[in-house]
């Protein structure tokens, strides 16, 4: 995965090269965005963009009210 961030509009050759890189899952391997597009709210297509994906739930913490058991 590669994101090329440009100040100016990308050339036709740059777009052709990015398109020829192919896909990874359903996202383009090489994506070109301009700073203007980024500031306008456009975002790159990234796999697993959900920050919760792959994270584990927090382990339950024992109450802090004195001596705790070893759980044996």
Beta strands, then each sheet from edge to edge (+ up, - down):
strand 1: 2-6
strand 2: 23-24
strand 3: 27-28
strand 4: 30-34
sheet 1: 1+ 4+
sheet 2: 2+ 3-
end
